[in-house]
Amino acid sequence: KHGHISMTPGDVARFLHQNGERLDKTVIGDYLGKEAQYLNGFCVKVLHEYVEQADFAGLQFDDAIRHFLAGFRLPGEAQKIDRMMEVFAAKFCSQNRSVFPSADTAFVLAFSIIMLNTDLHNPSIKEDRKMTKPGFLSNNRGIADGKALPKVYLEAIYDRIKASAFSLKEDDNLREDVSKQSRRRRR
């Protein structure tokens, strides 16, 4: 409207990538997750361009998800997450052709990893109710076109997610600042 960028999906996606550090991550995530009817599908086109402009080549699958999620806060609605993970999975598979038999496999695993991350790192879920490694393996049984992904592959993903939650740099910095303030007060 003010001429800062042209209103093409590619230019808006480029703007989000280039200025993501200065923008509200929650608003970006909500915008990218909008349904196809919103603004005649413009936001969905921006999502596709946003993912197309990312590079996931050669990354471990969960590292690619971390890279993808670094630019925005994932919305809370399952339909939005679903839409975003579907586009992400297609791009990942186009850049890493030998990892999964299909983009559908990558999509199901991506959604499963998001759920695992939430389950393992949500403080309101009691420790005895958190997803176990056997539970994660069971949840992903047969997702590779009816076959199982290698157990060692899924176990490694589980271990990495358990060791390190998906989080935004801004959230990490805020936690660090709060921790520093708390330590100062105790002195």
C-alpha positions in Angstrom: 0.0 0.0 0.0 2.9 2.4 0.8 5.2 1.1 -2.0 7.7 -0.6 0.2 7.3 -3.9 -1.7 5.4 -5.0 -4.7 2.4 -7.1 -3.9 3.4 -10.4 -5.5 3.6 -13.6 -3.4 7.3 -13.9 -4.2 8.1 -10.4 -3.1 6.1 -10.7 0.1 7.8 -14.0 0.9 11.2 -12.4 0.3 10.3 -9.5 2.6 9.3 -11.9 5.3 12.6 -13.8 5.0 14.7 -10.6 4.9 12.9 -8.8 7.7 11.9 -11.7 9.9 14.1 -10.6 12.7 12.2 -7.3 13.0 8.7 -8.7 12.6 6.4 -10.4 15.0 6.9 -14.1 14.6 3.3 -14.9 15.7 1.8 -12.6 13.1 4.1 -14.1 10.4 3.0 -17.7 11.3 -0.7 -16.7 11.4 -0.4 -15.0 8.0 1.4 -17.9 6.4 -1.2 -20.3 7.7 -4.2 -18.5 6.4 -6.8 -20.6 4.5 -7.1 -20.5 0.8 -10.3 -18.3 0.9 -8.5 -15.5 2.7 -7.5 -12.7 0.3 -8.4 -15.0 -2.6 -5.6 -17.4 -1.7 -2.8 -14.8 -1.6 -1.5 -15.9 1.8 -1.3 -19.5 0.6 0.7 -18.4 -2.5 3.0 -16.5 -0.1 3.4 -19.6 2.0 4.4 -21.6 -1.2 6.9 -18.9 -2.2 8.2 -18.6 1.4 9.0 -22.3 1.4 10.3 -22.3 -2.2 12.8 -19.6 -1.2 14.1 -21.8 1.7 17.0 -24.3 1.3 16.7 -27.7 3.0 19.1 -29.6 0.8 21.3 -32.0 2.7 19.7 -31.3 6.1 18.5 -33.9 8.6 14.7 -33.9 8.4 14.2 -32.5 11.9 17.0 -29.9 11.3 15.1 -28.8 8.2 11.9 -28.4 10.3 13.9 -26.3 12.8 15.2 -24.2 9.9 11.7 -23.7 8.5 10.2 -22.8 11.9 13.0 -20.3 12.7 11.2 -17.6 10.8 7.8 -17.7 12.5 5.8 -19.1 15.4 3.8 -22.1 14.3 0.0 -21.3 14.7 -2.0 -23.3 17.2 -4.6 -24.5 14.7 -4.1 -28.0 13.4 -5.4 -27.0 9.9 -2.8 -24.2 9.6 0.0 -26.5 10.8 -1.2 -29.2 8.4 -1.1 -26.7 5.5 2.3 -25.5 6.4 3.8 -28.9 7.0 2.4 -30.2 3.6 4.2 -27.4 1.7 7.4 -27.9 3.7 7.3 -31.7 3.1 7.0 -31.3 -0.6 9.9 -28.8 -0.7 12.1 -31.0 1.5 11.4 -34.0 -0.7 12.2 -32.1 -3.9 15.6 -31.2 -2.5 16.3 -34.6 -0.8 14.9 -37.1 -3.2 16.4 -40.2 -1.6 15.2 -39.7 2.0 11.5 -40.6 1.8 9.5 -42.6 -0.8 7.0 -39.8 -1.1 6.1 -36.3 0.1 3.2 -37.9 2.0 5.6 -39.8 4.2 7.5 -36.6 4.9 4.3 -34.7 5.6 3.0 -37.3 8.1 6.4 -37.5 9.9 6.7 -33.7 10.0 3.3 -33.4 11.7 4.3 -36.2 14.0 7.5 -34.5 14.9 5.6 -31.2 15.7 3.3 -33.2 18.0 6.3 -34.9 19.6 8.0 -31.6 20.3 4.9 -30.2 21.9 4.3 -33.3 23.9 7.9 -33.6 25.2 8.4 -29.9 26.0 5.0 -28.7 27.2 5.3 -28.1 30.9 1.6 -28.8 31.5 2.1 -32.4 30.4 3.2 -34.5 33.3 6.4 -36.5 32.9 4.7 -39.9 33.1 2.3 -38.8 30.3 4.9 -37.7 27.8 5.4 -39.6 24.6 8.0 -42.3 24.9 10.4 -43.5 22.2 8.4 -46.7 21.7 5.2 -44.6 21.5 6.8 -42.4 18.8 7.9 -45.4 16.8 4.4 -46.9 17.1 2.8 -43.7 15.9 4.9 -43.7 12.8 4.6 -47.4 11.9 3.8 -47.9 8.2 4.0 -44.2 7.2 6.4 -44.9 4.3 3.8 -46.0 1.8 2.8 -48.9 4.2 6.3 -49.7 5.2 8.3 -48.7 8.3 11.0 -46.1 8.3 14.2 -47.4 9.8 13.9 -47.7 13.5 17.4 -46.1 14.1 16.3 -43.1 12.0 13.1 -42.5 14.0 15.0 -43.1 17.3 17.6 -40.5 16.4 14.9 -38.0 15.6 13.2 -38.7 18.9 16.5 -38.2 20.8 17.3 -34.9 19.1 13.8 -33.5 19.7 13.9 -34.6 23.3 17.3 -33.0 23.8 16.4 -29.7 22.2 12.9 -28.3 21.7 12.0 -26.3 18.7 12.2 -22.7 19.8 12.6 -19.2 18.4 15.8 -17.3 19.0 13.6 -14.5 20.5 12.1 -16.9 23.0 15.6 -18.2 23.9 16.8 -14.7 24.4 13.8 -13.8 26.6 14.3 -16.9 28.8 17.9 -16.0 29.2 17.1 -12.4 30.1 14.5 -13.5 32.7 17.0 -16.0 34.1 19.6 -13.2 34.4 17.1 -10.9 36.1 16.1 -13.7 38.5 19.7 -14.4 39.4 20.3 -10.6 40.0 17.4 -10.4 42.4 18.6 -13.4 44.4 22.0 -11.7 45.0 
